[in-house]
Amino acid sequence: MKKQFSLLAIAAVLAAPAFADNFYVGGDVGSSKIEADAGNGFDISKTDTTYSVFGGYQFHPNFAAEVAYRDLGK
């Protein structure tokens, strides 16, 4: 619960993009889900919290660069 609260707090700060000239940062929090059937009666079903942070810079009206990190959970 504490980890999820920390992630939500970080997301709240990063959710509103901060614009300073041509620089921006942001983030998001979500959920990932995987379901797989191994075919031998062994099924996998897992849900976890995901988050990402990103930032970028617009060098020119037609050219920009962005760096991002996404954690998809376990």
Distance bins in CASP14 RR format, pairs under 12 A and 6 or more apart:
PFRMAT RR
TARGET T0000
AUTHOR 0000-0000-0000
RMODE 2
METHOD distances of the structure
MODEL  1
1 7 0 0 0 0 0 1 0 0 0 0 0
1 8 0 0 0 0 0 1 0 0 0 0 0
1 49 0 0 0 0 0 1 0 0 0 0 0
2 8 0 0 0 0 0 1 0 0 0 0 0
2 9 0 0 0 0 0 1 0 0 0 0 0
3 9 0 0 0 0 0 1 0 0 0 0 0
3 10 0 0 0 0 0 1 0 0 0 0 0
3 29 0 0 0 0 0 1 0 0 0 0 0
3 48 0 0 0 0 0 1 0 0 0 0 0
3 49 0 0 0 0 1 0 0 0 0 0 0
3 51 0 0 0 0 0 1 0 0 0 0 0
3 71 0 0 0 0 0 1 0 0 0 0 0
3 73 0 0 0 0 0 1 0 0 0 0 0
4 10 0 0 0 0 0 1 0 0 0 0 0
4 11 0 0 0 0 0 1 0 0 0 0 0
4 29 0 0 0 0 1 0 0 0 0 0 0
4 30 0 0 0 0 0 1 0 0 0 0 0
4 31 0 0 0 0 0 1 0 0 0 0 0
4 48 0 0 0 0 0 1 0 0 0 0 0
4 49 1 0 0 1 0 0 0 0 0 0 0
4 50 0 0 0 0 0 1 0 0 0 0 0
4 51 0 0 0 0 1 0 0 0 0 0 0
4 73 0 0 0 0 0 1 0 0 0 0 0
5 11 0 0 0 0 0 1 0 0 0 0 0
5 12 0 0 0 0 0 1 0 0 0 0 0
5 29 0 0 0 0 0 1 0 0 0 0 0
5 49 0 0 0 0 0 1 0 0 0 0 0
6 12 0 0 0 0 0 1 0 0 0 0 0
6 13 0 0 0 0 0 1 0 0 0 0 0
6 29 0 0 0 0 0 1 0 0 0 0 0
6 49 0 0 0 0 0 1 0 0 0 0 0
6 51 0 0 0 0 1 0 0 0 0 0 0
7 13 0 0 0 0 0 1 0 0 0 0 0
7 14 0 0 0 0 0 1 0 0 0 0 0
7 15 0 0 0 0 0 1 0 0 0 0 0
7 27 0 0 0 0 0 1 0 0 0 0 0
7 28 0 0 0 0 0 1 0 0 0 0 0
7 29 1 0 1 0 0 0 0 0 0 0 0
7 30 0 0 0 0 1 0 0 0 0 0 0
7 31 0 0 0 0 0 1 0 0 0 0 0
7 48 0 0 0 0 0 1 0 0 0 0 0
7 49 1 0 0 1 0 0 0 0 0 0 0
7 50 0 0 0 0 1 0 0 0 0 0 0
7 51 1 0 1 0 0 0 0 0 0 0 0
7 52 0 0 0 0 0 1 0 0 0 0 0
7 53 0 0 0 0 0 1 0 0 0 0 0
7 71 0 0 0 0 1 0 0 0 0 0 0
7 73 0 0 0 0 0 1 0 0 0 0 0
8 14 0 0 0 0 0 1 0 0 0 0 0
8 15 0 0 0 0 1 0 0 0 0 0 0
8 27 0 0 0 0 0 1 0 0 0 0 0
8 28 0 0 0 0 0 1 0 0 0 0 0
8 29 1 0 0 1 0 0 0 0 0 0 0
8 30 0 0 0 0 0 1 0 0 0 0 0
8 49 0 0 0 0 1 0 0 0 0 0 0
8 51 0 0 0 0 1 0 0 0 0 0 0
9 15 0 0 0 0 0 1 0 0 0 0 0
9 29 0 0 0 0 0 1 0 0 0 0 0
9 51 0 0 0 0 0 1 0 0 0 0 0
10 25 0 0 0 0 0 1 0 0 0 0 0
10 26 0 0 0 0 0 1 0 0 0 0 0
10 27 0 0 0 0 1 0 0 0 0 0 0
10 28 0 0 0 0 0 1 0 0 0 0 0
10 29 0 0 0 0 1 0 0 0 0 0 0
10 49 0 0 0 0 0 1 0 0 0 0 0
10 51 1 0 0 1 0 0 0 0 0 0 0
10 52 0 0 0 0 0 1 0 0 0 0 0
10 53 1 0 0 1 0 0 0 0 0 0 0
10 71 0 0 0 0 0 1 0 0 0 0 0
11 26 0 0 0 0 1 0 0 0 0 0 0
11 27 1 0 0 1 0 0 0 0 0 0 0
11 28 1 0 0 1 0 0 0 0 0 0 0
11 29 1 0 1 0 0 0 0 0 0 0 0
11 30 0 0 0 0 1 0 0 0 0 0 0
11 49 0 0 0 0 0 1 0 0 0 0 0
11 50 0 0 0 0 0 1 0 0 0 0 0
11 51 1 0 0 1 0 0 0 0 0 0 0
11 52 0 0 0 0 1 0 0 0 0 0 0
11 53 0 0 0 0 1 0 0 0 0 0 0
11 71 0 0 0 0 0 1 0 0 0 0 0
12 26 0 0 0 0 0 1 0 0 0 0 0
12 27 0 0 0 0 1 0 0 0 0 0 0
12 28 0 0 0 0 0 1 0 0 0 0 0
12 29 0 0 0 0 1 0 0 0 0 0 0
12 51 0 0 0 0 0 1 0 0 0 0 0
13 25 0 0 0 0 1 0 0 0 0 0 0
13 26 0 0 0 0 1 0 0 0 0 0 0
13 27 0 0 0 0 1 0 0 0 0 0 0
13 29 0 0 0 0 0 1 0 0 0 0 0
13 53 0 0 0 0 0 1 0 0 0 0 0
14 24 0 0 0 0 0 1 0 0 0 0 0
14 25 1 0 0 1 0 0 0 0 0 0 0
14 26 1 0 1 0 0 0 0 0 0 0 0
14 27 1 0 1 0 0 0 0 0 0 0 0
14 28 1 0 0 1 0 0 0 0 0 0 0
14 29 0 0 0 0 1 0 0 0 0 0 0
14 51 0 0 0 0 1 0 0 0 0 0 0
14 52 0 0 0 0 1 0 0 0 0 0 0
14 53 1 0 0 1 0 0 0 0 0 0 0
14 54 0 0 0 0 1 0 0 0 0 0 0
14 55 0 0 0 0 1 0 0 0 0 0 0
14 68 0 0 0 0 0 1 0 0 0 0 0
14 69 0 0 0 0 0 1 0 0 0 0 0
15 25 0 0 0 0 0 1 0 0 0 0 0
15 26 1 0 0 1 0 0 0 0 0 0 0
15 27 1 0 0 1 0 0 0 0 0 0 0
15 28 1 0 0 1 0 0 0 0 0 0 0
15 29 0 0 0 0 1 0 0 0 0 0 0
15 30 0 0 0 0 0 1 0 0 0 0 0
15 51 0 0 0 0 0 1 0 0 0 0 0
15 52 0 0 0 0 0 1 0 0 0 0 0
15 53 0 0 0 0 0 1 0 0 0 0 0
15 54 0 0 0 0 0 1 0 0 0 0 0
16 24 0 0 0 0 0 1 0 0 0 0 0
16 25 0 0 0 0 1 0 0 0 0 0 0
16 26 0 0 0 0 1 0 0 0 0 0 0
16 27 0 0 0 0 1 0 0 0 0 0 0
16 28 0 0 0 0 0 1 0 0 0 0 0
17 23 0 0 0 0 1 0 0 0 0 0 0
17 24 1 0 1 0 0 0 0 0 0 0 0
17 25 1 0 0 1 0 0 0 0 0 0 0
17 26 1 0 1 0 0 0 0 0 0 0 0
17 27 0 0 0 0 1 0 0 0 0 0 0
17 28 0 0 0 0 0 1 0 0 0 0 0
17 53 0 0 0 0 0 1 0 0 0 0 0
17 54 0 0 0 0 1 0 0 0 0 0 0
17 55 0 0 0 0 1 0 0 0 0 0 0
17 56 0 0 0 0 0 1 0 0 0 0 0
17 66 0 0 0 0 0 1 0 0 0 0 0
18 24 1 0 0 1 0 0 0 0 0 0 0
18 25 1 0 1 0 0 0 0 0 0 0 0
18 26 1 0 0 1 0 0 0 0 0 0 0
18 27 0 0 0 0 0 1 0 0 0 0 0
18 53 0 0 0 0 0 1 0 0 0 0 0
18 54 0 0 0 0 0 1 0 0 0 0 0
18 55 0 0 0 0 1 0 0 0 0 0 0
18 56 0 0 0 0 0 1 0 0 0 0 0
19 25 0 0 0 0 1 0 0 0 0 0 0
19 26 0 0 0 0 0 1 0 0 0 0 0
19 55 0 0 0 0 0 1 0 0 0 0 0
19 56 0 0 0 0 0 1 0 0 0 0 0
19 57 0 0 0 0 0 1 0 0 0 0 0
19 58 0 0 0 0 0 1 0 0 0 0 0
20 55 0 0 0 0 0 1 0 0 0 0 0
20 56 0 0 0 0 0 1 0 0 0 0 0
20 57 0 0 0 0 0 1 0 0 0 0 0
20 58 0 0 0 0 0 1 0 0 0 0 0
21 56 0 0 0 0 0 1 0 0 0 0 0
21 57 0 0 0 0 1 0 0 0 0 0 0
21 58 0 0 0 0 1 0 0 0 0 0 0
21 59 0 0 0 0 0 1 0 0 0 0 0
22 55 0 0 0 0 0 1 0 0 0 0 0
22 56 0 0 0 0 1 0 0 0 0 0 0
22 57 1 0 1 0 0 0 0 0 0 0 0
22 58 1 0 1 0 0 0 0 0 0 0 0
22 59 1 0 0 1 0 0 0 0 0 0 0
22 60 0 0 0 0 1 0 0 0 0 0 0
22 61 0 0 0 0 1 0 0 0 0 0 0
22 63 0 0 0 0 0 1 0 0 0 0 0
22 64 1 0 0 1 0 0 0 0 0 0 0
22 65 0 0 0 0 0 1 0 0 0 0 0
22 66 0 0 0 0 0 1 0 0 0 0 0
23 54 0 0 0 0 0 1 0 0 0 0 0
23 55 1 0 0 1 0 0 0 0 0 0 0
23 56 1 0 0 1 0 0 0 0 0 0 0
23 57 1 0 1 0 0 0 0 0 0 0 0
23 58 1 0 0 1 0 0 0 0 0 0 0
23 59 0 0 0 0 0 1 0 0 0 0 0
23 64 0 0 0 0 0 1 0 0 0 0 0
23 65 0 0 0 0 0 1 0 0 0 0 0
23 66 0 0 0 0 0 1 0 0 0 0 0
23 67 0 0 0 0 0 1 0 0 0 0 0
24 53 0 0 0 0 0 1 0 0 0 0 0
24 54 0 0 0 0 1 0 0 0 0 0 0
24 55 1 0 1 0 0 0 0 0 0 0 0
24 56 1 0 1 0 0 0 0 0 0 0 0
24 57 1 0 0 1 0 0 0 0 0 0 0
24 58 0 0 0 0 1 0 0 0 0 0 0
24 64 0 0 0 0 1 0 0 0 0 0 0
24 65 0 0 0 0 0 1 0 0 0 0 0
24 66 0 0 0 0 1 0 0 0 0 0 0
24 67 0 0 0 0 0 1 0 0 0 0 0
24 68 0 0 0 0 0 1 0 0 0 0 0
25 52 0 0 0 0 0 1 0 0 0 0 0
25 53 1 0 0 1 0 0 0 0 0 0 0
25 54 1 0 0 1 0 0 0 0 0 0 0
25 55 1 0 1 0 0 0 0 0 0 0 0
25 56 1 0 0 1 0 0 0 0 0 0 0
25 57 0 0 0 0 0 1 0 0 0 0 0
25 66 0 0 0 0 0 1 0 0 0 0 0
25 67 0 0 0 0 0 1 0 0 0 0 0
25 68 0 0 0 0 0 1 0 0 0 0 0
25 69 0 0 0 0 0 1 0 0 0 0 0
26 51 0 0 0 0 0 1 0 0 0 0 0
26 52 0 0 0 0 1 0 0 0 0 0 0
26 53 1 0 0 1 0 0 0 0 0 0 0
26 54 1 0 1 0 0 0 0 0 0 0 0
26 55 1 0 0 1 0 0 0 0 0 0 0
26 56 0 0 0 0 1 0 0 0 0 0 0
26 66 0 0 0 0 0 1 0 0 0 0 0
26 67 0 0 0 0 0 1 0 0 0 0 0
26 68 0 0 0 0 1 0 0 0 0 0 0
26 69 0 0 0 0 0 1 0 0 0 0 0
27 50 0 0 0 0 0 1 0 0 0 0 0
27 51 1 0 0 1 0 0 0 0 0 0 0
27 52 1 0 1 0 0 0 0 0 0 0 0
27 53 1 0 1 0 0 0 0 0 0 0 0
27 54 1 0 0 1 0 0 0 0 0 0 0
27 55 0 0 0 0 1 0 0 0 0 0 0
27 56 0 0 0 0 0 1 0 0 0 0 0
27 66 0 0 0 0 0 1 0 0 0 0 0
27 68 0 0 0 0 1 0 0 0 0 0 0
27 69 0 0 0 0 1 0 0 0 0 0 0
27 70 0 0 0 0 1 0 0 0 0 0 0
27 71 0 0 0 0 0 1 0 0 0 0 0
28 49 0 0 0 0 0 1 0 0 0 0 0
28 50 0 0 0 0 1 0 0 0 0 0 0
28 51 1 0 0 1 0 0 0 0 0 0 0
28 52 1 0 1 0 0 0 0 0 0 0 0
28 53 0 0 0 0 1 0 0 0 0 0 0
28 54 0 0 0 0 1 0 0 0 0 0 0
28 68 0 0 0 0 0 1 0 0 0 0 0
28 69 0 0 0 0 0 1 0 0 0 0 0
28 70 0 0 0 0 1 0 0 0 0 0 0
28 71 0 0 0 0 0 1 0 0 0 0 0
29 48 0 0 0 0 0 1 0 0 0 0 0
29 49 1 0 0 1 0 0 0 0 0 0 0
29 50 1 0 0 1 0 0 0 0 0 0 0
29 51 1 0 1 0 0 0 0 0 0 0 0
29 52 0 0 0 0 1 0 0 0 0 0 0
29 53 0 0 0 0 0 1 0 0 0 0 0
29 70 0 0 0 0 0 1 0 0 0 0 0
29 71 0 0 0 0 0 1 0 0 0 0 0
29 73 0 0 0 0 0 1 0 0 0 0 0
30 47 0 0 0 0 0 1 0 0 0 0 0
30 48 0 0 0 0 1 0 0 0 0 0 0
30 49 1 0 0 1 0 0 0 0 0 0 0
30 50 1 0 1 0 0 0 0 0 0 0 0
30 51 1 0 0 1 0 0 0 0 0 0 0
30 52 0 0 0 0 1 0 0 0 0 0 0
30 70 0 0 0 0 0 1 0 0 0 0 0
30 71 0 0 0 0 0 1 0 0 0 0 0
30 72 0 0 0 0 1 0 0 0 0 0 0
30 73 0 0 0 0 0 1 0 0 0 0 0
31 46 0 0 0 0 0 1 0 0 0 0 0
31 47 1 0 0 1 0 0 0 0 0 0 0
31 48 1 0 0 1 0 0 0 0 0 0 0
31 49 1 0 0 1 0 0 0 0 0 0 0
31 50 1 0 0 1 0 0 0 0 0 0 0
31 51 0 0 0 0 0 1 0 0 0 0 0
31 72 0 0 0 0 0 1 0 0 0 0 0
31 73 0 0 0 0 1 0 0 0 0 0 0
32 46 0 0 0 0 1 0 0 0 0 0 0
32 47 1 0 0 1 0 0 0 0 0 0 0
32 48 1 0 1 0 0 0 0 0 0 0 0
32 49 1 0 0 1 0 0 0 0 0 0 0
32 50 1 0 1 0 0 0 0 0 0 0 0
32 51 0 0 0 0 0 1 0 0 0 0 0
32 52 0 0 0 0 0 1 0 0 0 0 0
32 70 0 0 0 0 1 0 0 0 0 0 0
32 71 0 0 0 0 1 0 0 0 0 0 0
32 72 1 0 1 0 0 0 0 0 0 0 0
32 73 1 0 0 1 0 0 0 0 0 0 0
32 74 0 0 0 0 1 0 0 0 0 0 0
33 44 0 0 0 0 0 1 0 0 0 0 0
33 45 1 0 0 1 0 0 0 0 0 0 0
33 46 1 0 0 1 0 0 0 0 0 0 0
33 47 1 0 1 0 0 0 0 0 0 0 0
33 48 0 0 0 0 1 0 0 0 0 0 0
33 49 0 0 0 0 0 1 0 0 0 0 0
33 50 0 0 0 0 1 0 0 0 0 0 0
33 72 0 0 0 0 0 1 0 0 0 0 0
33 73 0 0 0 0 0 1 0 0 0 0 0
34 43 0 0 0 0 0 1 0 0 0 0 0
34 44 1 0 0 1 0 0 0 0 0 0 0
34 45 1 0 0 1 0 0 0 0 0 0 0
34 46 1 0 1 0 0 0 0 0 0 0 0
34 47 0 0 0 0 1 0 0 0 0 0 0
34 48 0 0 0 0 1 0 0 0 0 0 0
34 50 0 0 0 0 0 1 0 0 0 0 0
34 72 0 0 0 0 1 0 0 0 0 0 0
34 73 0 0 0 0 1 0 0 0 0 0 0
34 74 0 0 0 0 0 1 0 0 0 0 0
35 43 1 0 0 1 0 0 0 0 0 0 0
35 44 1 0 0 1 0 0 0 0 0 0 0
35 45 1 0 1 0 0 0 0 0 0 0 0
35 46 0 0 0 0 1 0 0 0 0 0 0
35 47 0 0 0 0 1 0 0 0 0 0 0
36 42 0 0 0 0 1 0 0 0 0 0 0
36 43 1 0 0 1 0 0 0 0 0 0 0
36 44 1 0 1 0 0 0 0 0 0 0 0
36 45 1 0 0 1 0 0 0 0 0 0 0
36 46 0 0 0 0 1 0 0 0 0 0 0
37 43 1 0 1 0 0 0 0 0 0 0 0
37 44 1 0 0 1 0 0 0 0 0 0 0
37 45 0 0 0 0 1 0 0 0 0 0 0
38 44 1 0 0 1 0 0 0 0 0 0 0
38 45 0 0 0 0 0 1 0 0 0 0 0
46 72 0 0 0 0 0 1 0 0 0 0 0
46 73 0 0 0 0 1 0 0 0 0 0 0
46 74 1 0 0 1 0 0 0 0 0 0 0
47 72 0 0 0 0 0 1 0 0 0 0 0
47 73 0 0 0 0 1 0 0 0 0 0 0
47 74 0 0 0 0 0 1 0 0 0 0 0
48 71 0 0 0 0 1 0 0 0 0 0 0
48 72 1 0 0 1 0 0 0 0 0 0 0
48 73 1 0 1 0 0 0 0 0 0 0 0
48 74 1 0 1 0 0 0 0 0 0 0 0
49 71 0 0 0 0 1 0 0 0 0 0 0
49 72 0 0 0 0 1 0 0 0 0 0 0
49 73 1 0 0 1 0 0 0 0 0 0 0
49 74 0 0 0 0 1 0 0 0 0 0 0
50 69 0 0 0 0 0 1 0 0 0 0 0
50 70 1 0 0 1 0 0 0 0 0 0 0
50 71 1 0 0 1 0 0 0 0 0 0 0
50 72 1 0 1 0 0 0 0 0 0 0 0
50 73 1 0 1 0 0 0 0 0 0 0 0
50 74 0 0 0 0 0 1 0 0 0 0 0
51 68 0 0 0 0 0 1 0 0 0 0 0
51 69 0 0 0 0 1 0 0 0 0 0 0
51 70 1 0 0 1 0 0 0 0 0 0 0
51 71 1 0 1 0 0 0 0 0 0 0 0
51 72 0 0 0 0 1 0 0 0 0 0 0
51 73 0 0 0 0 1 0 0 0 0 0 0
52 66 0 0 0 0 0 1 0 0 0 0 0
52 67 0 0 0 0 0 1 0 0 0 0 0
52 68 1 0 0 1 0 0 0 0 0 0 0
52 69 1 0 0 1 0 0 0 0 0 0 0
52 70 1 1 0 0 0 0 0 0 0 0 0
52 71 1 0 0 1 0 0 0 0 0 0 0
52 72 0 0 0 0 1 0 0 0 0 0 0
52 73 0 0 0 0 0 1 0 0 0 0 0
53 66 0 0 0 0 0 1 0 0 0 0 0
53 67 0 0 0 0 1 0 0 0 0 0 0
53 68 1 0 0 1 0 0 0 0 0 0 0
53 69 1 0 1 0 0 0 0 0 0 0 0
53 70 0 0 0 0 1 0 0 0 0 0 0
53 71 0 0 0 0 1 0 0 0 0 0 0
54 64 0 0 0 0 0 1 0 0 0 0 0
54 65 0 0 0 0 0 1 0 0 0 0 0
54 66 1 0 0 1 0 0 0 0 0 0 0
54 67 1 0 0 1 0 0 0 0 0 0 0
54 68 1 1 0 0 0 0 0 0 0 0 0
54 69 1 0 0 1 0 0 0 0 0 0 0
54 70 0 0 0 0 1 0 0 0 0 0 0
55 64 0 0 0 0 0 1 0 0 0 0 0
55 65 0 0 0 0 1 0 0 0 0 0 0
55 66 1 0 1 0 0 0 0 0 0 0 0
55 67 1 0 1 0 0 0 0 0 0 0 0
55 68 1 0 0 1 0 0 0 0 0 0 0
55 69 0 0 0 0 1 0 0 0 0 0 0
56 63 0 0 0 0 0 1 0 0 0 0 0
56 64 1 0 0 1 0 0 0 0 0 0 0
56 65 1 0 0 1 0 0 0 0 0 0 0
56 66 1 0 1 0 0 0 0 0 0 0 0
56 67 1 0 0 1 0 0 0 0 0 0 0
56 68 0 0 0 0 1 0 0 0 0 0 0
57 63 0 0 0 0 1 0 0 0 0 0 0
57 64 1 0 0 1 0 0 0 0 0 0 0
57 65 1 0 1 0 0 0 0 0 0 0 0
57 66 0 0 0 0 1 0 0 0 0 0 0
57 67 0 0 0 0 1 0 0 0 0 0 0
58 64 1 0 1 0 0 0 0 0 0 0 0
58 65 0 0 0 0 1 0 0 0 0 0 0
58 66 0 0 0 0 1 0 0 0 0 0 0
59 65 1 0 0 1 0 0 0 0 0 0 0
59 66 0 0 0 0 0 1 0 0 0 0 0
END
